[in-house]
Amino acid sequence: MTADPLAGDPAAVTKLSRALADRQDDLRTGATTVARAADDAADWEGASKDRFSATVGTIAPAAQRIIGRLDAAIDVLGTYADEVQRIQDEAERIRASQLTTAMDSAITALSLSAAKLAVSAKDATDADARQARRLQSDADDLAATASRLDAEWDALVRRRATADRAASAGLSATDVLGVAPSYSGTLGRMSDADFLAAVAAMPPEVLAAQDPSVADRLAGMPLETVQAWWDGLGGRGSAGEHSAAQDALITALPAVIGNLNGVPYWARDQANRLSAQRAYAQASGALRDAQDKYGKAVGRAAQAAAQRELISAQERYDQLKNFSAGARTQLDLVDQVPRQMITFHDGAPPLGAFSVGDLDTADGVSFLVPGMGSSLADTTQYMRAGANVLATQQQVGADTAIVSWIGYEAPPNAASTGNLGVLGETYADRGASKLASDLVAFRAVRPDAQLNVIAHSYGSTTTALTLARNPDLGVHSFVTLGSAGIPSSVPDAAATHADHMYAAQAAEKGDIAYIGRKYSFPHRLDPADGFDGVTRIDTTGTHRVNIHGLTAGQGSGDRGYLDIGTPTLSDVAEVTQP
């Protein structure tokens, strides 16, 4: 803003005010639609209703608060536009008067000079003297008028400055922002305890509007601090009992809460689904744009660039589509159990993890870690493989859950891309820290649950490093399936710190992982051959495993490690069962 009385465009301010009024109408319409949806969901049952109700319950109050703040902003802008218009009208009058006075003063000054010359001449008359006196009087009057106009202009400058300050203060007030600016500014200087209390007290729309540093600080809190804070906000949610503060945080900061170690998995699930839905919608739009751009590209270079963009957009779309489909894909289970999206990181590539079974209550939980070429585009495939383990355990009444953990960037498929990252440990080294973070988080939230890791192919390389570097995870069983090799820095089963280690290695064409072991650098060990402390899992017999994958396509006649009927599946289910 400026103190120049003529600066600015009141019409533009009025246009902005009207646009805000239109947004109010949109909010009212949206709130009405949500209220109808809530009524339609009244007959729902189960976790989906709890998740929906918790999210919807924050929307109508938030919409009303925003509408109220828009009202306050509209009042401030309307008052400001009217005052600026009046000031500008007055400023134009003063400027016109100043211009006229200046011109009259110049003419009068010239005439006065001529009159004074005439008076000083030898033949001067009384008329000449009277003319000079009259012109001097006019000049004095014009000088007084100019002084008065200057004073009026200065007063108008002060009036404009006052209007600017009032508008700035009004738009920065609590009625508009929803939180006092001084309060918002002190968040970064608060202690952890005061910061967490302040954040928990904020409405969701205020939380969402905060500086990113607020989310960054929350994400960087110690796990134990986060856990105690979250538990202090209300019920942990195992029975659908959520506090208003928890629901507000989930709605406003889904990307933070969804991956915040120390928060129970029911809350992370709700938050991550919101984040994944938004990411999927954005990916859909980006794919349409890329398709349109490719269709309009002219020239070889432009077409090549547009094609690369299209391929990238399609790949991202496929990954997010399949990951989101994990919530509804058909699984062959004895008893249907909750599904929880326990992590989601919208990066390049996007990463995440989906649980079949309730991680907040299951007696035993197994993390399934995939290998080379895996991405979120394979989510439902891994969930079906994991469901075979779960269904086998359900047959004997076990209460378990299995996590399809696609939380690291796996090395690309060497055969299709020519990328030989699978022969090194770089991907495993980076992935190990991510896996450790999620396993540590689980152990903190569920200290008494049995924890297992089932690792396939290069996933066993990643997992071995994870377990060796984190001796306090309390892993019960570490199972490798078709291992691409255990790093030589993990020389035996004892070095993994797991209570038990098992290895299954298919024969014949099923053991393509030998390439990763034989040509790896640095050299990696075969956990199924001479690896001290490992129990070998049988892959032979009538329904022997004869491919490298976890599951085979229907009707193919092949069997993967976790296909129904294989000895491997029954053994894996048994050793990971509480």
N, C-alpha and C positions, 0 to 999 in steps of 0.2 A: 504494500500500500504506500501512497505518497501524499504529502501535504499540498501538492499542487491542486488548487481548486478545480481546474479544468481537466485534470487527468481522469482516465477511466471511462468506462462505458456502462452507464446504469442499465441500459437495455440488456446487455449481456448478463449483468447480475440478476436481473429479473428473469431472464431465460433460464439461468441456472436454478433459480428458486422454483420455477415451474417444472423443471426436469426432476427436482427432488420431490415435488408433489406427485409427479407421475410414478416415481419409485415407491412412494407411499401406497399408491393404488395397487402397484404390482405386489407389494408386501402383503397388503390386505387380501388380495386374491389368492396369493400363495398360502397364507395362513388359513384361509377358508378351505382350500383344497386339502391341506394337511389335516385339518380337523375332520373333514369327511373321510379321509383315509384312515384316521384313527378310529372313527366310528365303524368303518367297514372291517377293521381288524379286531373288533371287540370279541369276536367268536374264535379267534385264533387260540392255539395252545402251544406250549413249549417254549424253547429258547428263542425261536424266531420272533414270537410275539414280544418276549422280554426285550430283545434287541431293538425291535421296531418301536415299541412303546417308550423305551428309554430315550431314543433319539428324538422321536416325535414330541415327547413331553417337554423338550427344551425349546422347540421351534416357536410355538405360539407366544409364550412369554417373551422370548427374544425378539420376535417380530413386533410386538407391542412396544417394547422398549425402544427399538430402532425407530418405529413410527413416531414415538414421542420425541426422540432426539431430532428427527427430521423436522418435526413441527417447530422445535426451538430454532433449528438452523434456518428454516424458511422465514420465521419471524425476524431473525437477525438480518438476513439478506434483504428482505422486503423493506425493513426500516432503513437499512444502509442505502439501498437503491433510491428510495424516495429522498433521503437527505442529500445524497450526492447530486441528484437531479436538481434539487432546489439550490444547492450551492453552485452548481454549474450555471444555472439560469442567472443567478445573482452575479456570478463572476463574469459572464458575458456582458451583462448590463454595465458593470464597472469598467470592463475593458473598453467597451464602446464609448463610455463617457470619458475615460482617460484619453482615448485617441482623439475624440472631439476637442477636449480641453487642450491637449497638446498642440493640435493644429491651430485652434483659436489663439493659444498663447504665442505661437510662432508668428502668426499674422499680426497680432497686436504688438509684439515686440518690434517688428519691422516698421509698423506704422508709428509707434512711439519714437523710434529712432529718427524717423523723418520729421516728426512734429518737433522734436527737440532741436533739430537743425534749423527748422523754420523759425522757432522762437529766438534762436541765437543770431539770426540774420538782422542786418541793419533796418530792413523794412518790415520787421515783424509787427503784427497787429495783435489786438486783444483777442481776436478770434483764434489766432494761432496759439495763444497761451491757453485759452479755454480748451482747445482741441487736445493739447498736450496733457492738461490736467485730467480730461475725460479718459484718454487712452491709458494714463498711469493708473487711474482708478480701475479700469477694466483689467489691466495686467495684474493689479493686486487681487482683484476678485478671482481671476483665473488661477493664480498661485494658491489662493486659499482653497479653491475647488480641487486643484490637483492634490494638495496636502490631505484634504478630507477623503478623496478617492483612494489615496495611498493607505490611509488609516483603515478604510473600509476593506481594502484588499488584504491587509495584514490580519484584520479580524476574521476575514473569510478563510485565510490560510490556517489560522488557529482552529476555526470551526471545522475545517476539513480534517485537520489532524485529530481533533476530538472524535469525529465520526469514524475515522480509520481505526483509532484505538478501541472505540466501542465495538466496532464490528469484529476486530481481531479478538478482543476479550470474549465477546459473545460466542464466536465460533470455537473458542478454546475452552469454554466453560464445561462444567460437568454435565449440564443439561444437554449439551450437544455431543460431547465425547464419551460420556458415560463413566468417566473416571477423572478425578481431578488431575490436571497436568502435573502439578507438583508431586502428587502421589505416584503417578506413572514414572516420573523422572527419578524417584528415589528407589525404585525396585532394584536397580543394579547395585545400590549401596547397602542393601539390607543384608542381614545375616541369613543363613540358609533357612532357619526356622521361620523368621519373619517373612522372607520371600515366599516360602511355600504357603504360609497362611494367607498372604495377600493374593497369591495366584488362585488359591482355592475359593476365595470369596468373590472373584470376578465373574460376572455373567459371561456366557460363551462368546457373545459378539464383541465384548470388550477384550477378552482374551485373544481372540483372533486378530484384533487390530493392533496388538502390542508389537513392539519392536522385535525382530527376530532374535535378538540377544536374550530375550526372556525364554523363548523356546530352547535356545542353545544352552542356557544355564540349567534349565530343568533337565535336559537330556544328559548333562554332564554331572548330575548329582550322584553321590555314592549310592550303590544299590541298596544298602541297608537303610539309608536315609529315606530313599524313595519308598521303600516297602513300609516303613513305619508311618510315613506321611499318608500314603494311600489308605492303609488300613484304618487310620484315624479319621478318614472322611466318611466312613459308613461301612455297611456290610460288604463282605468280599464278593458277594454276588452269586454264590453257588446255588442259591435258591431264587435268583432273580431279584434280590434286594439291593438296589443301587441307591446311593444318595444323590441328591440334586447336584452337589459339587462334583461328584464323579462323572455324572452324565454331561455336565457342562464342559468339563475338561476333555472328555472323549469327543464331543461335538466340535469344540473350538480348536483343539490341537491333535487331530487324529494321527498325523505323521509322527508326532512326538510320543504320545501315549501308546500307540501301537507297537513301538519298539523300545519302550522304556523298561529296562530291566528292574525288577522289583514290583512291577504292577502285575496283578493276577491275569490269567489268560482270558477270562471272560471279557475283561475290559479291553485287552489288546485286540481281541477278535473283533469287537465292535468298531474300534478305531481303525484297524487295518482294512476292514471291509469298506469303510467310508473312503479311505485313501485310495484303495484299489479301484473302486468304482469311478472316482474322479480321474485317475490315471487312465483307465480304460476308455472313458469318454473322450479324453484328450487325444489318446492314441487313435481312436476312430476318426476324429476330426483331422488329425495330421495325415492319416492314410488317405482320406478323401482329397485333401489338398495336394498330396503327392501324386495321386492318380490324375488329378486335373492338370497339374503342372507337367506331368509326363506326356499327357495327351496333347498339350499345346506347345511342347518343346520343338524348336526348329533348329536344324543344324546338328551335325554329328556330336560336337562337343556338348551342346546344351542337352541333347538327348541322353548322352552318356551320364552327365551329371544328374539329370532328372531320374534316370533309371537307378542310379546308386541311392538316391534319396528315397525312391519308391521301395526298393528292396529293404532298406533300413526301417522304413515306416511299417512295411508289412511284417517284418520280423518282430518288431516291438508290439504291434497289434496282436499277432498270434500268441506271443508270450503272455500278455496281459489278459487276453480272452481266455486262454486255457487255465490260467491261474484263478481267475474269477469263477470259471466253471467248476472248480473244485468244491464249491459250496453246494452244488446240486447234481454232480455226476453220479450215476448209479453205481453202487458198491454192493458186492455180494457178502452180506453180513448176516449172522444169526440174529443179532439184535441191533437195531439202528441206534447209533450213538451220536452225540453232538459233534460238530466239526468246528474247528477253531483256526482262523487265520492268525497264527501267532507272531509272524513277522511279515513286514512288507517294506522294501526299500525301493523307491521309485528312482532308480539310477540307470546307468548304461553299462551293463544290462540291468534290468529290474531283477530284484532278488526277493525271495520270500520263503515261507514255510507254512504248511497246512497240516493240522492235526486231525486224525480220525479218532475220536475219543476225547473225553474231557480231561485236559491236563491239570485242572484244579482239583480233581477228585480221584483219578485213576490210581490204582495200586501200583501199576508198573507202566513205564513209558519207554518206548524205543524210538530213537532218532534214526531215520533211514537216510544215509548220505550217498548221493549218486556220484557217478564218475564222469569220464570224458564225454564231452558233447552235450551234457545235460543243461537245461535251462527251464524257465517257467513254462515254456511251451510243452514240457513233458509232465506237468504237475499231475494231471489226472491219471496218466500212466503209472506214475509212482504211487499215487494214492490207491489205485486198484491193486498194485503189487503188495503194498502194506496192508490193505484190507484182507488179503488172503491170510496173512499172519494173524491179524486180529480175529478173523472168523474162526481160525483154528483154535485160538485161545478161548474164544467165547464158547466153544463146544464143551469145554470143561468148566465153564462158569467163571473164568478169570475176568477181572475188571482191569482192562488195559487200554492203552492208547498208543498210536504210532504216528510219528511226525515225518512227513515227506519234507526233508530239509534241503531246499535248493537255495541255500543262503550264501553261496560263494560262486565266484565266476570259475567254472570248471574249464579245463583246457579244451579247445575246439577239437572236433573229430579230425584226427590226423589224416584219415583216408580221403575225406572229402575236401579238406581245406589245405592240406600240406603243412599245417602248423604242427610242429613237433614238441609243443609245450608239454605234452603228456609224458615225455621222456625225462623231463626235469622236475624240480621240486618247487619252482617259483609259484605255481598256482596253488599247490598244497600248502606252502608256507603262508601265503596270504589268506587262504581259506581257513587254516587252522585257528587263526586269531578270531575269526568270525564265529566259527563253530564253538570255540571255547567260551566266547561271550554268551552265547545262547544256552550252553550247557550249565555254565555258572549261574545264569539267571534262573534256570529251572531248579537247580539244586537249592538256591536260596529260597524260592517260593515253596518248593516241595522237598524239604530236607529228609522226609521219611519214605518217600516213594522210591521204588526200584528204578534205576536208570540204566538203559542199555543203548548201545550204538550198533546198528547193522550197516555195514559199509560195503558198497559195490564198486568194483574196479578201482579207478583212481581215487574214489571216495575213501578207500582203505588207507591210501597213502596220506591223504589229508587228515583222516581221523587218528592215525598212529601218531603223527606229530602233535595233534591236539592233546591226546591223552598223556603222552610222554611229558609234555610241558606243563600239565595241570594235574598234579598228583592227588589233589583233594576233591576231585569230582565225585568220587564214590561210584564209579561205573561198575555195575554187576557183570554184564557180559558184553564183550566186544567181539562182533562176528564179522568176518570178512567173506565176501562172495566174489569169486573171480578176481582176486586181488591183482592190481597192476604193480604190486611190490610195496614192501614196507621199507622206509628209509633205513639205511645202515646205522643211523644214529639211534635207532630203536632196535637193539640187537636181539631181544627176546620178549616173550609175553610179559614178563615181570616189569619190563621197562614201560609198559603201557599203563601200569597201576590199576588195571581192571582186575576184578576178582577172578574172572575167567575169560579166556580168549579162544575163539573157535575159527576154523577156516574151512571153506568149501571151494574146491577147484574142479570145474568140469573137465572131462577128458575130451579127446578128439577135437572137433572143430569148435567146441565150447570154450576152449582155453586160448582165445586170441589174446588174452591179457599177458601171455608169456612175452609178447613183443615188448610191452612196457617194462617187464622185469629184466629181460635179457639186454635190451639196448638202453636202459636208463642211465642217466649220468647226473649225480653220482649213483653208483650201483645200489639197486634195491633188492631186498630179500623176499623169497617166496614163503609166505606164512604157512602154506600147506606142505612144505617140504623141508624138514630139518630145522624148523623154527622152534626153539626150546620153549616148552610150556604151553604149546597150542594143542587143542583137541581137534582132530580132523573130523569134519562132517561129511557123511557119505553122499555122493551124488550119483551113484550107480543103481543098478537094479532094473526092474521092469519099466519103471517110469523115470529113467535116469535123465539127468540134466545134460542136454547136448548142444546148447547155445550159450553165448556169453551174457545175454540179457536176463533181466529179472523175470520177465514173462514173455511168452511167445504169442504170436497172433493166433486167433481162433481158427481152427481147421488146418493149421500149418503142419501138424504132426510133431512139431518141436516142443521142447519144454525148457523154460528158464528156471532159475534158481528158486523162485517163489511161486511157481505155478502149482495149482491144485494137483495133489496126487504124488508130487515128488517127495522123496525122502528128505531132501534139503528143507522143504517148507516145514514139515513136521518137526524136524530137529531144531530149526531156527525158532519156531513157535515155542517149543519146549524150553530151550535154554534162556529165552527172554521172558518167560512167564513167571510171575511172582509166586 
